[in-house]
Amino acid sequence: MCYVKCAEFIGTILMSLSLTCITINILLFFPNWELKYFNEGQLSVYVNCLPGIVGGGLMVFLPSLYFVALDGKDCCGCLGHENCGKRCVMLTTMVPSAVGLMGACYCIIMSVLSILKGPRCLDVSGEWNYPFATVRKNLEEQTIMIFLNFIKEDTIQYQEKCV
């Protein structure tokens, strides 16, 4: 029965983490505790994808309920073998685990994309855009240029040594 206690423990932890994800995603809809940004459509694209509610929330919460509900249940046996009940229960936990894994992956992917794009801000000109996306693009270009200059200088120094 060790696997059942472990599943209950993991289910309880996953349940609290999924409720935290749902709460945090709901709070993203109300920056500065105001509803006007939501009503005016000024939220980031990725907030509307609901990664915390759908991915890290419901798709993790449902498997956690299954794990907590195991509570030492065994099947009555499968294919006439009475002792395979524990294996049957362990096999049926694979589907909820896969659902939880897909939800967590969706949440992580949407969060990474959101971080890469940056927040939607009101800039000096009075327009809503993603100012950090252009900064990141400029940083990438500068990094590439620095790397290419380093390679160029290293190649020149190598050629001078060979001559």
N, C-alpha and C positions, 0 to 999 in steps of 0.2 A: 504493500500500500504506500510505499515511499513516493512513487511517481504521482499519486493522487495528491498527497500533501504538497509536493513540489508544484504541481499544476495549480492548486488552490492559492499558494503563496504568490506565484507568478501572475495569476489572474487578478489577485487583489492589487498588486503593484500596477499592472497594466490598466486596471480600471481607474485608479486614481490619476495616472498619467494621461489617460485619454480624456478624462473630465477636465484636467488642467489645459489640455490642448484646445478643447471646445471653448472653454472660458476665455482663453487668450485670443483665439480667433474672433470671438464675439466682440471683445474689447477693441480689436483693430478697426472695427466699424465706427467707433466713436472716439476719434482723436480729440484730446482736450475735453473729453466728456461732452462733446457737442454733436448734435445730429446733422448739422448743416453740411458737413463734408460728404456725408452719405447721400443726403437729398440732392446735392448739387453734382454728384458723380465725380467728386475729386479724389476718390480713393485709388490706390494703386490697382493695376490690373490683376495682380496676383492675390489681393485680398478677396476679390470676388470669386476666385477659384475655390475658396473654402478649404484650404489644405488642413487646417486644424480641426474643422468640424467634420469633414468627410473622411479625410485620410487618417490623421492621427487621432481623430475622435471616434466616430461611429465604427469605422472598419477595424479599430483596435478594441473598442468597448464590447462589441458583440462576441469576439472570441474570448475576451476576459470573462464575460458572463458564463460562457460555456465551461471554461476551466474551473471557475468557482463552483458551478453547479455539479461538477463531477461527483464530489462528496462520497468517494468510495464505491461508486456504482460499478458493477461488473455486468457484462452481458451474460446471458444465460448459456453461452457457449456457441461455437459456430461450427457448422458442418458435423454436428454430432460429438464434438470434443468439448467436454465440460471445462477443461482447464485453460482453454484459450480465451477466456473472457477478458483477462487483463490485456492481452495482445490486441483484442478487438477494440477495447476502449482506447488504447494507445494509438491505434490506426485511425480511429475516428477523430482524434485530436489534430491530425495532419491538415484537414480541410480548414478548420478555424485558424490554425497557425498560418496557413498560406494566405488567407484573407487578411489577417492582421499584418503579415509581412508586406502584402501589396499596398495596404493603407499606409503603412509607415514609409514605404518607398515613395508613394505619391506625395506624402507630406514633405519628405526630405527634398525631392526634386523641385517641388513648387517653392520651397523655402530658399533653396540655392538660387533658383532663377530670380526670385524676388530680391535677394541680396545682390546679385550681379547687376540687376537693373537699377536698384536703388529706390529711394522713396520719391513719391511725386510731391513736388514742392511748388510754391508760388514764388516765381523769381522776381527780379527787380523790374522787369518790363510788365509785370502784372499777368503773366501767363503761367498756366500750370504745365509743368513738364518734369522730366527726369534729369536734373542737372548733373548728377554724379555719373550718369551713363556716358556723357561726353568727356568728363574728366578721366574716367577709366579708359576710354578709347585713346585719349591723348597720352596717358601713362603707358599704355601698351605700345603705342607708336614710338614714344621716347625710349622705352626699354629695348625695343627691336633695334632702333638706331644706335644706341649705346653698344649693344651686343655686336652689331655689324661693324662699327668703328673699332671695337676691340679686336675682332677677327682681322680686320684690314691692317691694323697696326702690328698685330702679331705676325701676320704674313709678311709684311714689309721687313720686320726685324729678322725673320727667318731667312728671307731672301738675301739680306745684307750679310748675314753670317755665312751663307753658302758661297757668296762671290768672293 
